[in-house]
Amino acid sequence: MARRRKGLSLSAPKVATWLICVILGAVGVLGALGKIQGLVDYSFWLVTAGWGLLVLATALEGL
């Protein structure tokens, strides 16, 4: 009988979730570089939200 490993089971995120994460990260980087003036103050949080969503999507199956 196969043994199941205890711990975190990772899975690939869905394509739509991955694209949302990439868009959030790209907009955050563009804001940090000053290319999008209205988002300069929020650039850190946009990148953080993109990475956080990507981590959750990898850790939770079906996201």
N, C-alpha and C positions, 0 to 999 in steps of 0.2 A: 504494500500500500504506500502510495506517495505521501510524503510529509509536506504539510504546508508550512511555509516559513512565517513566523510571527513578525509583525512590524508593519512598516509602511509599504503598501502595494501601489506602485506607480503605473500610470497609464497615459497614453498620448492624449493631449487635448484635441477637441474637435477643431476642424478647420476654421469655423466661424469664430470660436473663442480665441484661437491663435491669431487670426487677423485683427481682432479687436485689441489684443495685447500689443501687436506690432504697431498699430495705428496710434495707440496711447503713448507708447515709447517714442515713436518718431515725432509726434507732435510735441512731446515733452523735451526732446533733444533740440528740435527747432526753436522752441520757446527759450531754452537755455542759451542758445547761440544768438538770440535776438532777432531771428528771422520772422517770428510771429510776435509782434510787440505786445499784444493783449494777453499773452500767456507767459510772459517772463516770470511773473510772481508765482505761477502755478506749475512751472516746469518740473520741479522736484517731485511734486505730488502726482503729476501725470505719469512720470516714469515709475514711481513707486507703485501706483495703482496697476500699471501694466505688468510689472514683475509680480506683484501680489496675486493678480488674477491668473497669471501663468502658473505660479506655484500651486494655487488652489485647483486649477484645472488639471494639473499633473497628478495631484494627490487624490482628488475625488474623481471617481469613475463616472463618466457620462456628462461631464461639464464641458 
